[in-house]
Structure formats: structure tokens, C-alpha cells
């Protein structure tokens, strides 16, 4: 009897312990919220579309997307630690990757007609810019575009008055006559043309650089949470596929995000004809090297840096190896 009683007590204790564990079982761990920042541009709609079409959600990610006034603000925000991933244009992303612990992980859209020189009536070609006031946002692709155009036509920064104006403020500055010309991307260029009768896009301002959107991620994020980084990239790739297959829906998203008329959005896309290509290819590396050379030649970085030093290709090789061709 004593033997039975003791074993009965042991069995009872085990069941009691299991019952207690069942009632105290921890709640499932919720996905950690990840903050990313994105600017607004026809070349890099992937972040917005991944959000609105729920591609992030499909990857099991809990994403807080902060939309900024520009790609520069987005990338600068990531540099400051406000998010782990940023979407912006090439020069901004390249500059950040040379100064902060972050890497470029993928390109987004591309267009040789992205950057536009818009000038007042009476200025018909780039060589007419000598002695003029040119506005652009310092540190953006507008900066590189302006100086490269001046150089192409035998001028330097000393041959014009260069004025730092945020991209969204450029149309009003041109219409007031504060500047004679500007370098900016759509829709700001379209707004400048609409606000200033007689103004025009200088056709010889094209061809000097390839407009490109880029994705940057913080180094510590790539190292400590590679699984989430891969999911983020996969969601962007799925958004990219959606954009290629659904151009009309993409343009509608562009209009919605920028709060611009659909007619204007359609005209911008018809002009840009963006190539939504997220491949790590030679074209990307050449464009990055051109931006890096620009920074080095102007003393913005002390040592010459090559594209392979700022690109983290390991992530794309793991997520979609066929996209890596350089």
C-alpha cells in the first residue's frame, strides 16, 4: 500500500506540474516591428507598393514605413538610426554608404531622362547657363547633374551661381525668378514647368547620368537579423514584379503617394519610361563608380572607393541569385 500510495503521489504531482505549465505557457512571440524610410520618386515605388499591396505582410513582416519628402531625407534618416532600411536616389545612397555603417543592397528603377534642367524663357541650351543662378538640392543627384553638365560644356562651378534649395521648393523659386534654372527630378520638374510660363526642359541636359533608385540597409541590421533583411528584399522583388506586370496600377500608386493628378502621373511615366530592374549588374556598378568618382574628385571622400566596397551582394545572392550578374 505504501508503494502504491507513493507512486500515486508522484503521478499526481507530475499531472499537477503539467497543468500548471499549460496555464502559464508564454504567449507566441510577436514579429518585431521594423522601421523603413522611403522617399517619393517614379524610380523607386517598390517600397510604397510593397506596403500598399501587402507584400511586406505576405513575408510575415511587421513594417512601419515612414514616407519622407525626398530620398535624401529617407537615407539621412537611416544614417541617424531612425530606421534599418532606406530608399533614395543614387548619389545620396552612395554618399551615405561611404560615411556610415550601411550598404547598398539593390537598385530599383532606372531612367536616363530622370534628371532635368528646367530653365527660364530665353535660356535654350546648357551653354547659356554661364553666369546664371542655378538651383538644386545640395548632396542629391541634382548636385552631380548640374556640375557634370557645366563641366561637359566647358564651365566650372565658378562660372555660375549655385544655390542650395530643397527639391520641393525649386518650382516656386523658379517662378519667382530667384533662380534662372534648376536641376531636379519629376514631379518637381513638372511642377516647375507648370508654375513658370515660358520655361522649358533643356534637351542637352540629358545623357550625362543615369537616374537610379537604390535600397540601403544598415550594417548592424544585416548582421543581426539577416532573416528579416532577406524578407524585406524579397518583398521588394515581388513589388518589382507587380510593377512590371501592372504598369497602370503602378502609375496610380505614384499619383496616390504624391497626391498629384493621375494625368500628370501618366505624363511623367511616359517621359521617364523607367526600367524597373533590381539586378546587381554592370550598369549599376558603373553608375555607382561614377558617383564615387564625383565624390572623390570634389574632396567629399578622402580615398578612392569602388562600387564593390559599398554593395552588399551577399543578400541578393541568397534571395535571388539570378539577379547578380556583375
KATA-V159287 format. One record per residue. N is the residue number from 0. RES is the residue in one small letter. PSI is psi in whole degrees, -180 to 180 (NA if undefined). Layout:
N_RES_PSI / N_RES_PSI
//
This chain:
0_x_-40 / 1_x_-41 / 2_x_-45 / 3_x_-42 / 4_x_-42 / 5_x_-42 / 6_x_-36 / 7_x_-41 / 8_x_-39 / 9_x_-43 / 10_x_-43 / 11_x_-41 / 12_x_-41 / 13_x_-46 / 14_x_-37 / 15_x_-42 / 16_x_-43 / 17_x_-38 / 18_x_-40 / 19_x_-41 / 20_x_-38 / 21_x_-40 / 22_x_-20 / 23_x_15 / 24_x_131 / 25_x_149 / 26_x_152 / 27_x_142 / 28_x_125 / 29_x_150 / 30_x_137 / 31_x_133 / 32_x_131 / 33_x_130 / 34_x_129 / 35_x_157 / 36_x_140 / 37_x_138 / 38_x_-170 / 39_x_120 / 40_x_146 / 41_x_-20 / 42_x_-20 / 43_x_69 / 44_x_-4 / 45_x_-40 / 46_x_-45 / 47_x_-45 / 48_x_-37 / 49_x_-32 / 50_x_-55 / 51_x_-33 / 52_x_6 / 53_x_33 / 54_x_-32 / 55_x_-45 / 56_x_-39 / 57_x_-25 / 58_x_3 / 59_x_21 / 60_x_143 / 61_x_99 / 62_x_134 / 63_x_106 / 64_x_122 / 65_x_118 / 66_x_127 / 67_x_171 / 68_x_-18 / 69_x_164 / 70_x_-33 / 71_x_-43 / 72_x_-37 / 73_x_-50 / 74_x_-40 / 75_x_-35 / 76_x_-39 / 77_x_-40 / 78_x_-39 / 79_x_-5 / 80_x_14 / 81_x_-8 / 82_x_172 / 83_x_-16 / 84_x_142 / 85_x_151 / 86_x_121 / 87_x_-170 / 88_x_173 / 89_x_-52 / 90_x_-40 / 91_x_-46 / 92_x_-42 / 93_x_-44 / 94_x_-45 / 95_x_-40 / 96_x_-21 / 97_x_-12 / 98_x_-16 / 99_x_161 / 100_x_75 / 101_x_164 / 102_x_155 / 103_x_128 / 104_x_-19 / 105_x_151 / 106_x_170 / 107_x_-102 / 108_x_160 / 109_x_145 / 110_x_127 / 111_x_-9 / 112_x_19 / 113_x_-56 / 114_x_130 / 115_x_138 / 116_x_112 / 117_x_127 / 118_x_157 / 119_x_163 / 120_x_137 / 121_x_-17 / 122_x_109 / 123_x_-13 / 124_x_162 / 125_x_-34 / 126_x_-17 / 127_x_-4 / 128_x_-8 / 129_x_127 / 130_x_3 / 131_x_166 / 132_x_120 / 133_x_127 / 134_x_142 / 135_x_164 / 136_x_116 / 137_x_141 / 138_x_-2 / 139_x_-180 / 140_x_-26 / 141_x_-32 / 142_x_-53 / 143_x_-40 / 144_x_-49 / 145_x_-52 / 146_x_-34 / 147_x_-38 / 148_x_-45 / 149_x_-45 / 150_x_-41 / 151_x_-34 / 152_x_27 / 153_x_22 / 154_x_167 / 155_x_180 / 156_x_-24 / 157_x_-14 / 158_x_1 / 159_x_164 / 160_x_115 / 161_x_127 / 162_x_127 / 163_x_114 / 164_x_131 / 165_x_145 / 166_x_-42 / 167_x_-16 / 168_x_-6 / 169_x_-43 / 170_x_-44 / 171_x_-38 / 172_x_-39 / 173_x_-43 / 174_x_-29 / 175_x_-15 / 176_x_14 / 177_x_-27 / 178_x_160 / 179_x_-23 / 180_x_165 / 181_x_158 / 182_x_119 / 183_x_172 / 184_x_164 / 185_x_151 / 186_x_1 / 187_x_-36 / 188_x_-40 / 189_x_-39 / 190_x_-36 / 191_x_-43 / 192_x_-41 / 193_x_-33 / 194_x_-17 / 195_x_93 / 196_x_136 / 197_x_-13 / 198_x_161 / 199_x_162 / 200_x_128 / 201_x_115 / 202_x_-30 / 203_x_7 / 204_x_-6 / 205_x_164 / 206_x_-3 / 207_x_-25 / 208_x_161 / 209_x_116 / 210_x_134 / 211_x_138 / 212_x_146 / 213_x_155 / 214_x_128 / 215_x_147 / 216_x_147 / 217_x_142 / 218_x_-43 / 219_x_-32 / 220_x_-45 / 221_x_-34 / 222_x_-39 / 223_x_-22 / 224_x_61 / 225_x_-29 / 226_x_-46 / 227_x_-36 / 228_x_-42 / 229_x_-39 / 230_x_-40 / 231_x_-47 / 232_x_-40 / 233_x_-40 / 234_x_-40 / 235_x_-39 / 236_x_-40 / 237_x_-38 / 238_x_-39 / 239_x_-43 / 240_x_-42 / 241_x_-43 / 242_x_-41 / 243_x_-39 / 244_x_-20 / 245_x_67 / 246_x_-38 / 247_x_-41 / 248_x_-36 / 249_x_-44 / 250_x_-37 / 251_x_-42 / 252_x_-41 / 253_x_-43 / 254_x_-42 / 255_x_-47 / 256_x_-42 / 257_x_-4 / 258_x_48 / 259_x_158 / 260_x_145 / 261_x_-37 / 262_x_-42 / 263_x_-42 / 264_x_-41 / 265_x_-41 / 266_x_-36 / 267_x_-46 / 268_x_-36 / 269_x_-34 / 270_x_-46 / 271_x_-42 / 272_x_57 / 273_x_142 / 274_x_108 / 275_x_91 / 276_x_111 / 277_x_18 / 278_x_142 / 279_x_92 / 280_x_-178 / 281_x_-35 / 282_x_-43 / 283_x_-50 / 284_x_-38 / 285_x_-42 / 286_x_-41 / 287_x_-42 / 288_x_-37 / 289_x_-41 / 290_x_-41 / 291_x_-40 / 292_x_-40 / 293_x_-45 / 294_x_-42 / 295_x_-45 / 296_x_-25 / 297_x_13 / 298_x_17 / 299_x_-22 / 300_x_142 / 301_x_-37 / 302_x_150 / 303_x_127 / 304_x_144 / 305_x_159 / 306_x_-39 / 307_x_-15 / 308_x_-20 / 309_x_-5 / 310_x_130 / 311_x_89 / 312_x_-13 / 313_x_-40 / 314_x_-48 / 315_x_-36 / 316_x_-31 / 317_x_-37 / 318_x_-45 / 319_x_77 / 320_x_-27 / 321_x_-17 / 322_x_-11 / 323_x_110 / 324_x_1 / 325_x_NA
//
